[in-house]
């Protein structure tokens, strides 16, 4: 897989300007919300802290649509995230693929409404059973399909498309990890020995040659939890791509491991990882990304939240069971390499 972020000349500001111009050019941005075009059906979610609400509507064509509206007094990060998601959905609308017997896609993008105080994103309403309703083996098969979908979509990215996606590079993780770790220590001082150990492991692998030379990047969803994957017969819908980025190939693997270890079981997760981590550089990348995203989540989640507690448990499990098993993949790789050399001789 090639490095998708290489030779790109666009910074964050240029990406946003280009994204807005692209949406305006295609007539996706509308100046005002026309209530006569949409009939309210029900509210799907409400987030008071971020001043966002998601509703199910029917448009004047009879289509069910989801409209997520964010109240904005100024053009801050939430405003730009909506624009970014709009462009990401628009790009993925062109890429519906058949993989492992499933037809897989993201919801269609219909438009975005910008006013002085609100920004609303309009997308297709998709229905299906969330991944949590399936058996462990079915979950693994569907997750493999989702990962392959993003790998294949990444191959279709052209230079002009790369500007659509934010990128998450290794330098960013290098500098911000101590900040997030410090936030977690303030909240949860009992974790100090464990977190300091993780800090040592992170930088040990970060400076390894395997990580330095690995520049393979793909489009990563970064939020493939069970409610963001909907299945209807032979169709898979992946929703909520607002944190989608171009990142190292092992990014989604590290996040899936954290989301599913409790539900699928440690041994099945390890077996799942063994099929994807084929080189030393992939193993090293997986370890540093697992550490980074676990600490990042704990730094930004409420200490009382289910996700915080789940990730806290994962940190203990990762260092005692998952990391040693993943390191054993290296021994298997060495054995396979020696076997091949012996056969050649």
Secondary structure as GFF3:
##gff-version 3
##sequence-region A 1 345
A	DSSP	alpha_helix	12	25	.	.	.	ID=ss1
A	DSSP	beta_strand	29	30	.	.	.	ID=ss2
A	DSSP	three_ten_helix	35	37	.	.	.	ID=ss3
A	DSSP	beta_strand	38	47	.	.	.	ID=ss4
A	DSSP	beta_strand	52	59	.	.	.	ID=ss5
A	DSSP	beta_strand	64	71	.	.	.	ID=ss6
A	DSSP	alpha_helix	77	92	.	.	.	ID=ss7
A	DSSP	beta_strand	97	99	.	.	.	ID=ss8
A	DSSP	beta_strand	102	106	.	.	.	ID=ss9
A	DSSP	beta_strand	109	114	.	.	.	ID=ss10
A	DSSP	beta_strand	118	124	.	.	.	ID=ss11
A	DSSP	beta_strand	129	130	.	.	.	ID=ss12
A	DSSP	three_ten_helix	131	133	.	.	.	ID=ss13
A	DSSP	alpha_helix	136	155	.	.	.	ID=ss14
A	DSSP	alpha_helix	159	162	.	.	.	ID=ss15
A	DSSP	beta_strand	166	167	.	.	.	ID=ss16
A	DSSP	alpha_helix	170	187	.	.	.	ID=ss17
A	DSSP	three_ten_helix	189	191	.	.	.	ID=ss18
A	DSSP	alpha_helix	192	206	.	.	.	ID=ss19
A	DSSP	alpha_helix	209	213	.	.	.	ID=ss20
A	DSSP	beta_strand	217	220	.	.	.	ID=ss21
A	DSSP	three_ten_helix	226	228	.	.	.	ID=ss22
A	DSSP	beta_strand	229	232	.	.	.	ID=ss23
A	DSSP	beta_strand	235	238	.	.	.	ID=ss24
A	DSSP	beta_strand	245	248	.	.	.	ID=ss25
A	DSSP	alpha_helix	251	264	.	.	.	ID=ss26
A	DSSP	alpha_helix	266	274	.	.	.	ID=ss27
A	DSSP	alpha_helix	280	300	.	.	.	ID=ss28
A	DSSP	alpha_helix	306	317	.	.	.	ID=ss29
A	DSSP	pi_helix	318	322	.	.	.	ID=ss30
A	DSSP	alpha_helix	323	344	.	.	.	ID=ss31
###
